[in-house]
């Protein structure tokens, strides 16, 4: 299981071996949203955007998803092509990098993220 806290909105994101992702409040563990089988197989990495509004998930299936953190709305899906090992946001939350053993992809995310926020 992958667990990533975010101290800006005080949320905790979890991803598991079945591809399920969940976001809950840290203080009382109140579940904000849950996505069953968000990935085909294990979630290998999670990354909060610097402003805390978005959550990126990467999986063994080679897919990167961008979620609206408060509601779980799926905003983007990208095919990385290999199991995603790491995700990194740009400081302005407008780009995301996916990293695997042999590949690095960088995707721009605007204007959809500006509209979602």
TAFEN-V621598 format. One record per backbone hydrogen bond with DSSP energy under -1.0 kcal/mol. CO is the residue of the C=O (numbers start at 1). NH is the residue of the N-H. E is the energy in kcal/mol with one decimal. If there is no record, write none. Layout:
BEGIN
co | nh | e
CO | NH | E
CO | NH | E
END
This chain:
BEGIN
co | nh | e
2 | 15 | -2.4
4 | 13 | -2.6
6 | 11 | -2.0
10 | 26 | -2.5
11 | 6 | -2.7
12 | 24 | -2.3
13 | 4 | -2.6
14 | 22 | -2.3
15 | 2 | -3.0
16 | 19 | -1.4
16 | 43 | -2.1
19 | 38 | -1.8
19 | 39 | -1.1
20 | 16 | -1.9
21 | 35 | -3.3
22 | 14 | -2.6
23 | 32 | -2.5
23 | 33 | -1.7
24 | 12 | -2.9
25 | 29 | -1.2
30 | 25 | -2.5
33 | 23 | -2.5
35 | 21 | -2.0
39 | 41 | -1.3
42 | 60 | -2.6
45 | 58 | -2.6
47 | 56 | -2.9
49 | 52 | -1.9
53 | 69 | -2.5
54 | 49 | -2.7
55 | 67 | -3.2
56 | 47 | -2.3
57 | 65 | -2.6
58 | 44 | -2.1
58 | 45 | -1.8
59 | 62 | -1.7
59 | 84 | -2.2
62 | 80 | -3.2
62 | 81 | -1.4
63 | 59 | -1.6
64 | 78 | -2.8
65 | 57 | -2.4
66 | 75 | -3.0
66 | 76 | -1.4
67 | 55 | -2.1
68 | 72 | -3.1
73 | 68 | -2.5
76 | 66 | -2.1
78 | 64 | -2.5
86 | 99 | -2.5
88 | 97 | -2.9
90 | 93 | -1.8
94 | 109 | -3.0
95 | 90 | -2.2
96 | 107 | -2.6
97 | 88 | -2.2
98 | 105 | -2.3
99 | 85 | -3.0
99 | 86 | -1.8
103 | 100 | -2.8
105 | 98 | -2.5
107 | 96 | -2.0
109 | 113 | -1.4
111 | 115 | -1.9
112 | 116 | -1.8
113 | 117 | -1.8
END
